[in-house]
């Protein structure tokens, strides 16, 4: 089955098969990431924006944080039921909604986190609307942490093609850069041993630091630091990530 025409790519990509394509993104791999968030002051009432199957939400709640998860994918949200202690920690705390129209009142959260490059799907205008919504639901002084791709690292180390085998499936991926390196594109083909084939195209905007700072300011947020990975290492051209912190002014 090919991707359905007319639907945004992120509605097609993040179905039940996401956990096959990215099996390394599990609860255990989320532990150091959550430890980083806690060390940066993430606490109180927290929104895990684009939470997927809520592995970070789960660990935040295990740490005593009042975390809530939001995602557009009904299939991934349903997969949260497979997590340990789902009933105790996550039942009633996951919401299906669009990140450009958050279904929460102004000043509802002490922190908002957006992990694994969930920011960058919508282009400058759409991503700007996401930041405006984040600023709206943050309390004065509230903290936002965005986990972005590092443009320099992506451009320097892009793997043009790869094939991975898993239990009952094969994933073929082709990657490219478009618009002068502003967008990274990935063509994905998932082949099941049953003979079924599914294809989709992922497109993510790569933001330079000055662009991020300009967009944060446009949304009414103050820059509050940045790192190159979840170990709190410094930013740089070879850093694995670009993790950005911002605050809503008091």
SEDREN-290704 format. One record per residue (C-alpha): x, y, z; chain; residue number from 1. Coordinates in nm, 2 decimals, always signed. Layout:
SEDREN-290704
@px = X | py = Y | pz = Z | chaine = A | num = NUM $
...
//
This chain:
SEDREN-290704
@px = +0.00 | py = +0.00 | pz = +0.00 | chaine = A | num = 1 $
@px = +0.14 | py = +0.34 | pz = -0.09 | chaine = A | num = 2 $
@px = +0.09 | py = +0.67 | pz = +0.10 | chaine = A | num = 3 $
@px = -0.25 | py = +0.82 | pz = +0.05 | chaine = A | num = 4 $
@px = -0.24 | py = +1.14 | pz = -0.16 | chaine = A | num = 5 $
@px = -0.35 | py = +1.46 | pz = +0.00 | chaine = A | num = 6 $
@px = -0.26 | py = +1.37 | pz = +0.35 | chaine = A | num = 7 $
@px = +0.04 | py = +1.54 | pz = +0.53 | chaine = A | num = 8 $
@px = +0.34 | py = +1.31 | pz = +0.54 | chaine = A | num = 9 $
@px = +0.34 | py = +1.30 | pz = +0.92 | chaine = A | num = 10 $
@px = -0.01 | py = +1.16 | pz = +0.92 | chaine = A | num = 11 $
@px = +0.11 | py = +0.88 | pz = +0.70 | chaine = A | num = 12 $
@px = +0.45 | py = +0.81 | pz = +0.86 | chaine = A | num = 13 $
@px = +0.35 | py = +0.78 | pz = +1.23 | chaine = A | num = 14 $
@px = +0.12 | py = +0.48 | pz = +1.22 | chaine = A | num = 15 $
@px = +0.16 | py = +0.15 | pz = +1.40 | chaine = A | num = 16 $
@px = +0.47 | py = +0.07 | pz = +1.18 | chaine = A | num = 17 $
@px = +0.67 | py = +0.36 | pz = +1.34 | chaine = A | num = 18 $
@px = +0.79 | py = +0.13 | pz = +1.61 | chaine = A | num = 19 $
@px = +0.92 | py = -0.12 | pz = +1.35 | chaine = A | num = 20 $
@px = +1.10 | py = +0.15 | pz = +1.16 | chaine = A | num = 21 $
@px = +1.26 | py = +0.30 | pz = +1.48 | chaine = A | num = 22 $
@px = +1.28 | py = +0.01 | pz = +1.72 | chaine = A | num = 23 $
@px = +1.57 | py = +0.18 | pz = +1.91 | chaine = A | num = 24 $
@px = +1.33 | py = +0.45 | pz = +2.03 | chaine = A | num = 25 $
@px = +1.21 | py = +0.26 | pz = +2.33 | chaine = A | num = 26 $
@px = +1.16 | py = +0.32 | pz = +2.70 | chaine = A | num = 27 $
@px = +1.52 | py = +0.24 | pz = +2.80 | chaine = A | num = 28 $
@px = +1.67 | py = +0.48 | pz = +2.55 | chaine = A | num = 29 $
@px = +1.44 | py = +0.75 | pz = +2.68 | chaine = A | num = 30 $
@px = +1.58 | py = +0.73 | pz = +3.04 | chaine = A | num = 31 $
@px = +1.89 | py = +0.95 | pz = +2.98 | chaine = A | num = 32 $
@px = +1.68 | py = +1.20 | pz = +2.79 | chaine = A | num = 33 $
@px = +1.43 | py = +1.23 | pz = +3.07 | chaine = A | num = 34 $
@px = +1.72 | py = +1.26 | pz = +3.32 | chaine = A | num = 35 $
@px = +1.85 | py = +1.55 | pz = +3.11 | chaine = A | num = 36 $
@px = +1.50 | py = +1.72 | pz = +3.11 | chaine = A | num = 37 $
@px = +1.48 | py = +1.68 | pz = +3.49 | chaine = A | num = 38 $
@px = +1.83 | py = +1.83 | pz = +3.53 | chaine = A | num = 39 $
@px = +1.73 | py = +2.13 | pz = +3.33 | chaine = A | num = 40 $
@px = +1.44 | py = +2.20 | pz = +3.56 | chaine = A | num = 41 $
@px = +1.15 | py = +2.04 | pz = +3.37 | chaine = A | num = 42 $
@px = +0.89 | py = +1.97 | pz = +3.64 | chaine = A | num = 43 $
@px = +0.55 | py = +2.06 | pz = +3.77 | chaine = A | num = 44 $
@px = +0.27 | py = +2.03 | pz = +3.51 | chaine = A | num = 45 $
@px = +0.45 | py = +1.93 | pz = +3.18 | chaine = A | num = 46 $
@px = +0.32 | py = +1.88 | pz = +2.82 | chaine = A | num = 47 $
@px = +0.51 | py = +1.61 | pz = +2.62 | chaine = A | num = 48 $
@px = +0.43 | py = +1.76 | pz = +2.27 | chaine = A | num = 49 $
@px = +0.42 | py = +1.50 | pz = +1.99 | chaine = A | num = 50 $
@px = +0.47 | py = +1.23 | pz = +2.25 | chaine = A | num = 51 $
@px = +0.43 | py = +0.93 | pz = +2.01 | chaine = A | num = 52 $
@px = +0.36 | py = +0.63 | pz = +2.22 | chaine = A | num = 53 $
@px = +0.44 | py = +0.83 | pz = +2.54 | chaine = A | num = 54 $
@px = +0.76 | py = +0.67 | pz = +2.66 | chaine = A | num = 55 $
@px = +0.89 | py = +1.00 | pz = +2.79 | chaine = A | num = 56 $
@px = +0.56 | py = +1.09 | pz = +2.94 | chaine = A | num = 57 $
@px = +0.57 | py = +0.76 | pz = +3.13 | chaine = A | num = 58 $
@px = +0.92 | py = +0.81 | pz = +3.27 | chaine = A | num = 59 $
@px = +0.84 | py = +1.17 | pz = +3.37 | chaine = A | num = 60 $
@px = +0.54 | py = +1.05 | pz = +3.56 | chaine = A | num = 61 $
@px = +0.75 | py = +0.78 | pz = +3.72 | chaine = A | num = 62 $
@px = +0.98 | py = +1.06 | pz = +3.84 | chaine = A | num = 63 $
@px = +0.68 | py = +1.24 | pz = +4.00 | chaine = A | num = 64 $
@px = +0.62 | py = +1.49 | pz = +3.73 | chaine = A | num = 65 $
@px = +0.26 | py = +1.57 | pz = +3.64 | chaine = A | num = 66 $
@px = +0.32 | py = +1.50 | pz = +3.27 | chaine = A | num = 67 $
@px = +0.06 | py = +1.48 | pz = +2.99 | chaine = A | num = 68 $
@px = +0.12 | py = +1.36 | pz = +2.63 | chaine = A | num = 69 $
@px = -0.02 | py = +1.50 | pz = +2.31 | chaine = A | num = 70 $
@px = +0.01 | py = +1.35 | pz = +1.96 | chaine = A | num = 71 $
@px = -0.18 | py = +1.35 | pz = +1.63 | chaine = A | num = 72 $
@px = -0.14 | py = +0.97 | pz = +1.57 | chaine = A | num = 73 $
@px = -0.42 | py = +0.77 | pz = +1.72 | chaine = A | num = 74 $
@px = -0.22 | py = +0.45 | pz = +1.65 | chaine = A | num = 75 $
@px = +0.08 | py = +0.56 | pz = +1.84 | chaine = A | num = 76 $
@px = -0.13 | py = +0.68 | pz = +2.13 | chaine = A | num = 77 $
@px = -0.31 | py = +0.35 | pz = +2.14 | chaine = A | num = 78 $
@px = +0.04 | py = +0.18 | pz = +2.15 | chaine = A | num = 79 $
@px = +0.10 | py = +0.34 | pz = +2.48 | chaine = A | num = 80 $
@px = -0.12 | py = +0.07 | pz = +2.63 | chaine = A | num = 81 $
@px = +0.16 | py = -0.17 | pz = +2.58 | chaine = A | num = 82 $
@px = +0.39 | py = +0.03 | pz = +2.82 | chaine = A | num = 83 $
@px = +0.45 | py = -0.10 | pz = +3.18 | chaine = A | num = 84 $
@px = +0.21 | py = +0.06 | pz = +3.43 | chaine = A | num = 85 $
@px = +0.01 | py = +0.23 | pz = +3.16 | chaine = A | num = 86 $
@px = -0.30 | py = +0.21 | pz = +3.37 | chaine = A | num = 87 $
@px = -0.15 | py = +0.38 | pz = +3.67 | chaine = A | num = 88 $
@px = +0.06 | py = +0.64 | pz = +3.49 | chaine = A | num = 89 $
@px = -0.10 | py = +0.73 | pz = +3.16 | chaine = A | num = 90 $
@px = -0.47 | py = +0.64 | pz = +3.15 | chaine = A | num = 91 $
@px = -0.66 | py = +0.97 | pz = +3.10 | chaine = A | num = 92 $
@px = -0.34 | py = +1.17 | pz = +3.04 | chaine = A | num = 93 $
@px = -0.29 | py = +1.13 | pz = +2.67 | chaine = A | num = 94 $
@px = -0.46 | py = +1.36 | pz = +2.42 | chaine = A | num = 95 $
@px = -0.50 | py = +1.34 | pz = +2.04 | chaine = A | num = 96 $
@px = -0.47 | py = +1.68 | pz = +1.89 | chaine = A | num = 97 $
@px = -0.29 | py = +1.91 | pz = +1.64 | chaine = A | num = 98 $
@px = +0.02 | py = +2.08 | pz = +1.77 | chaine = A | num = 99 $
@px = -0.08 | py = +2.40 | pz = +1.60 | chaine = A | num = 100 $
@px = -0.41 | py = +2.41 | pz = +1.80 | chaine = A | num = 101 $
@px = -0.34 | py = +2.29 | pz = +2.15 | chaine = A | num = 102 $
@px = -0.66 | py = +2.21 | pz = +2.34 | chaine = A | num = 103 $
@px = -0.54 | py = +2.37 | pz = +2.66 | chaine = A | num = 104 $
@px = -0.61 | py = +2.70 | pz = +2.83 | chaine = A | num = 105 $
@px = -0.35 | py = +2.98 | pz = +2.85 | chaine = A | num = 106 $
@px = -0.08 | py = +2.93 | pz = +3.11 | chaine = A | num = 107 $
@px = -0.17 | py = +2.57 | pz = +3.17 | chaine = A | num = 108 $
@px = +0.18 | py = +2.42 | pz = +3.19 | chaine = A | num = 109 $
@px = +0.51 | py = +2.48 | pz = +3.38 | chaine = A | num = 110 $
@px = +0.70 | py = +2.32 | pz = +3.09 | chaine = A | num = 111 $
@px = +0.66 | py = +2.20 | pz = +2.73 | chaine = A | num = 112 $
@px = +0.90 | py = +1.95 | pz = +2.57 | chaine = A | num = 113 $
@px = +0.92 | py = +1.86 | pz = +2.21 | chaine = A | num = 114 $
@px = +1.16 | py = +1.56 | pz = +2.14 | chaine = A | num = 115 $
@px = +1.32 | py = +1.38 | pz = +1.85 | chaine = A | num = 116 $
@px = +1.28 | py = +1.64 | pz = +1.58 | chaine = A | num = 117 $
@px = +0.91 | py = +1.68 | pz = +1.60 | chaine = A | num = 118 $
@px = +0.96 | py = +2.05 | pz = +1.54 | chaine = A | num = 119 $
@px = +1.03 | py = +2.13 | pz = +1.17 | chaine = A | num = 120 $
@px = +0.74 | py = +1.95 | pz = +1.00 | chaine = A | num = 121 $
@px = +0.55 | py = +2.25 | pz = +0.90 | chaine = A | num = 122 $
@px = +0.79 | py = +2.51 | pz = +0.75 | chaine = A | num = 123 $
@px = +0.86 | py = +2.85 | pz = +0.89 | chaine = A | num = 124 $
@px = +0.50 | py = +2.97 | pz = +0.91 | chaine = A | num = 125 $
@px = +0.36 | py = +2.65 | pz = +1.05 | chaine = A | num = 126 $
@px = +0.64 | py = +2.59 | pz = +1.30 | chaine = A | num = 127 $
@px = +0.61 | py = +2.95 | pz = +1.41 | chaine = A | num = 128 $
@px = +0.24 | py = +2.88 | pz = +1.49 | chaine = A | num = 129 $
@px = +0.36 | py = +2.58 | pz = +1.70 | chaine = A | num = 130 $
@px = +0.59 | py = +2.82 | pz = +1.90 | chaine = A | num = 131 $
@px = +0.30 | py = +3.06 | pz = +1.95 | chaine = A | num = 132 $
@px = +0.09 | py = +2.78 | pz = +2.09 | chaine = A | num = 133 $
@px = +0.37 | py = +2.67 | pz = +2.32 | chaine = A | num = 134 $
@px = +0.41 | py = +3.02 | pz = +2.45 | chaine = A | num = 135 $
@px = +0.04 | py = +3.05 | pz = +2.50 | chaine = A | num = 136 $
@px = +0.00 | py = +2.74 | pz = +2.72 | chaine = A | num = 137 $
@px = +0.32 | py = +2.81 | pz = +2.92 | chaine = A | num = 138 $
@px = +0.29 | py = +2.98 | pz = +3.25 | chaine = A | num = 139 $
@px = +0.50 | py = +3.30 | pz = +3.30 | chaine = A | num = 140 $
@px = +0.85 | py = +3.18 | pz = +3.36 | chaine = A | num = 141 $
@px = +0.76 | py = +2.84 | pz = +3.21 | chaine = A | num = 142 $
@px = +1.03 | py = +2.64 | pz = +3.03 | chaine = A | num = 143 $
@px = +1.02 | py = +2.50 | pz = +2.67 | chaine = A | num = 144 $
@px = +1.28 | py = +2.25 | pz = +2.55 | chaine = A | num = 145 $
@px = +1.30 | py = +2.17 | pz = +2.17 | chaine = A | num = 146 $
@px = +1.51 | py = +1.88 | pz = +2.04 | chaine = A | num = 147 $
@px = +1.61 | py = +1.97 | pz = +1.68 | chaine = A | num = 148 $
@px = +1.83 | py = +1.83 | pz = +1.41 | chaine = A | num = 149 $
@px = +2.18 | py = +1.99 | pz = +1.39 | chaine = A | num = 150 $
@px = +2.18 | py = +2.12 | pz = +1.03 | chaine = A | num = 151 $
@px = +2.56 | py = +2.11 | pz = +1.00 | chaine = A | num = 152 $
@px = +2.58 | py = +1.75 | pz = +1.12 | chaine = A | num = 153 $
@px = +2.30 | py = +1.64 | pz = +0.89 | chaine = A | num = 154 $
@px = +2.45 | py = +1.80 | pz = +0.58 | chaine = A | num = 155 $
@px = +2.80 | py = +1.67 | pz = +0.65 | chaine = A | num = 156 $
@px = +2.70 | py = +1.31 | pz = +0.74 | chaine = A | num = 157 $
@px = +2.39 | py = +1.24 | pz = +0.54 | chaine = A | num = 158 $
@px = +2.36 | py = +0.87 | pz = +0.45 | chaine = A | num = 159 $
@px = +2.21 | py = +0.87 | pz = +0.10 | chaine = A | num = 160 $
@px = +2.06 | py = +0.51 | pz = +0.11 | chaine = A | num = 161 $
@px = +2.02 | py = +0.23 | pz = +0.37 | chaine = A | num = 162 $
@px = +1.84 | py = -0.10 | pz = +0.41 | chaine = A | num = 163 $
@px = +1.75 | py = -0.26 | pz = +0.74 | chaine = A | num = 164 $
@px = +1.60 | py = -0.60 | pz = +0.81 | chaine = A | num = 165 $
@px = +1.38 | py = -0.67 | pz = +1.11 | chaine = A | num = 166 $
@px = +1.15 | py = -0.95 | pz = +1.22 | chaine = A | num = 167 $
@px = +0.91 | py = -0.99 | pz = +0.93 | chaine = A | num = 168 $
@px = +1.00 | py = -0.67 | pz = +0.74 | chaine = A | num = 169 $
@px = +1.26 | py = -0.47 | pz = +0.55 | chaine = A | num = 170 $
@px = +1.30 | py = -0.09 | pz = +0.55 | chaine = A | num = 171 $
@px = +1.46 | py = +0.09 | pz = +0.26 | chaine = A | num = 172 $
@px = +1.54 | py = +0.45 | pz = +0.30 | chaine = A | num = 173 $
@px = +1.67 | py = +0.72 | pz = +0.06 | chaine = A | num = 174 $
@px = +1.78 | py = +1.06 | pz = +0.19 | chaine = A | num = 175 $
@px = +1.84 | py = +1.39 | pz = +0.02 | chaine = A | num = 176 $
@px = +1.87 | py = +1.77 | pz = +0.08 | chaine = A | num = 177 $
@px = +1.64 | py = +2.02 | pz = -0.09 | chaine = A | num = 178 $
@px = +1.62 | py = +2.40 | pz = -0.11 | chaine = A | num = 179 $
@px = +1.99 | py = +2.46 | pz = -0.06 | chaine = A | num = 180 $
@px = +2.01 | py = +2.23 | pz = +0.24 | chaine = A | num = 181 $
@px = +1.72 | py = +2.38 | pz = +0.43 | chaine = A | num = 182 $
@px = +1.51 | py = +2.06 | pz = +0.41 | chaine = A | num = 183 $
@px = +1.61 | py = +1.70 | pz = +0.47 | chaine = A | num = 184 $
@px = +1.40 | py = +1.45 | pz = +0.28 | chaine = A | num = 185 $
@px = +1.37 | py = +1.08 | pz = +0.35 | chaine = A | num = 186 $
@px = +1.19 | py = +0.84 | pz = +0.12 | chaine = A | num = 187 $
@px = +1.08 | py = +0.53 | pz = +0.31 | chaine = A | num = 188 $
@px = +0.97 | py = +0.20 | pz = +0.18 | chaine = A | num = 189 $
@px = +0.85 | py = -0.07 | pz = +0.42 | chaine = A | num = 190 $
@px = +0.83 | py = -0.42 | pz = +0.28 | chaine = A | num = 191 $
@px = +0.66 | py = -0.68 | pz = +0.49 | chaine = A | num = 192 $
@px = +0.74 | py = -1.05 | pz = +0.44 | chaine = A | num = 193 $
@px = +0.37 | py = -1.10 | pz = +0.38 | chaine = A | num = 194 $
@px = +0.42 | py = -0.91 | pz = +0.05 | chaine = A | num = 195 $
@px = +0.26 | py = -0.58 | pz = +0.16 | chaine = A | num = 196 $
@px = +0.46 | py = -0.26 | pz = +0.07 | chaine = A | num = 197 $
@px = +0.40 | py = +0.08 | pz = +0.22 | chaine = A | num = 198 $
@px = +0.58 | py = +0.40 | pz = +0.11 | chaine = A | num = 199 $
@px = +0.60 | py = +0.75 | pz = +0.25 | chaine = A | num = 200 $
@px = +0.81 | py = +1.07 | pz = +0.23 | chaine = A | num = 201 $
@px = +0.93 | py = +1.25 | pz = +0.54 | chaine = A | num = 202 $
@px = +1.03 | py = +1.62 | pz = +0.50 | chaine = A | num = 203 $
@px = +1.18 | py = +1.82 | pz = +0.79 | chaine = A | num = 204 $
@px = +1.30 | py = +2.18 | pz = +0.79 | chaine = A | num = 205 $
@px = +1.66 | py = +2.23 | pz = +0.92 | chaine = A | num = 206 $
@px = +1.69 | py = +2.55 | pz = +1.13 | chaine = A | num = 207 $
@px = +2.00 | py = +2.75 | pz = +1.18 | chaine = A | num = 208 $
@px = +2.05 | py = +2.89 | pz = +1.54 | chaine = A | num = 209 $
@px = +1.98 | py = +3.25 | pz = +1.43 | chaine = A | num = 210 $
@px = +1.65 | py = +3.13 | pz = +1.27 | chaine = A | num = 211 $
@px = +1.55 | py = +2.95 | pz = +1.59 | chaine = A | num = 212 $
@px = +1.62 | py = +3.25 | pz = +1.80 | chaine = A | num = 213 $
@px = +1.43 | py = +3.48 | pz = +1.57 | chaine = A | num = 214 $
@px = +1.12 | py = +3.24 | pz = +1.57 | chaine = A | num = 215 $
@px = +1.13 | py = +3.21 | pz = +1.95 | chaine = A | num = 216 $
@px = +1.14 | py = +3.59 | pz = +1.98 | chaine = A | num = 217 $
@px = +0.85 | py = +3.62 | pz = +1.74 | chaine = A | num = 218 $
@px = +0.64 | py = +3.39 | pz = +1.95 | chaine = A | num = 219 $
@px = +0.72 | py = +3.59 | pz = +2.27 | chaine = A | num = 220 $
@px = +0.98 | py = +3.34 | pz = +2.41 | chaine = A | num = 221 $
@px = +1.32 | py = +3.42 | pz = +2.54 | chaine = A | num = 222 $
@px = +1.62 | py = +3.20 | pz = +2.45 | chaine = A | num = 223 $
@px = +1.75 | py = +3.02 | pz = +2.76 | chaine = A | num = 224 $
@px = +2.04 | py = +2.80 | pz = +2.64 | chaine = A | num = 225 $
@px = +2.13 | py = +2.53 | pz = +2.40 | chaine = A | num = 226 $
@px = +2.32 | py = +2.20 | pz = +2.40 | chaine = A | num = 227 $
@px = +2.46 | py = +1.95 | pz = +2.15 | chaine = A | num = 228 $
@px = +2.30 | py = +1.64 | pz = +2.30 | chaine = A | num = 229 $
@px = +2.11 | py = +1.49 | pz = +2.59 | chaine = A | num = 230 $
@px = +2.44 | py = +1.46 | pz = +2.79 | chaine = A | num = 231 $
@px = +2.44 | py = +1.84 | pz = +2.81 | chaine = A | num = 232 $
@px = +2.75 | py = +1.86 | pz = +2.59 | chaine = A | num = 233 $
@px = +2.82 | py = +2.19 | pz = +2.40 | chaine = A | num = 234 $
@px = +2.68 | py = +2.28 | pz = +2.06 | chaine = A | num = 235 $
@px = +2.90 | py = +2.25 | pz = +1.76 | chaine = A | num = 236 $
@px = +2.91 | py = +2.15 | pz = +1.39 | chaine = A | num = 237 $
@px = +2.95 | py = +1.78 | pz = +1.48 | chaine = A | num = 238 $
@px = +2.71 | py = +1.76 | pz = +1.77 | chaine = A | num = 239 $
@px = +2.44 | py = +1.49 | pz = +1.74 | chaine = A | num = 240 $
@px = +2.15 | py = +1.73 | pz = +1.82 | chaine = A | num = 241 $
@px = +2.06 | py = +2.09 | pz = +1.87 | chaine = A | num = 242 $
@px = +1.86 | py = +2.11 | pz = +2.20 | chaine = A | num = 243 $
@px = +1.72 | py = +2.45 | pz = +2.26 | chaine = A | num = 244 $
@px = +1.57 | py = +2.59 | pz = +2.58 | chaine = A | num = 245 $
@px = +1.33 | py = +2.90 | pz = +2.60 | chaine = A | num = 246 $
@px = +1.12 | py = +3.06 | pz = +2.86 | chaine = A | num = 247 $
@px = +0.80 | py = +3.26 | pz = +2.86 | chaine = A | num = 248 $
@px = +0.89 | py = +3.60 | pz = +3.02 | chaine = A | num = 249 $
@px = +0.75 | py = +3.67 | pz = +3.37 | chaine = A | num = 250 $
//
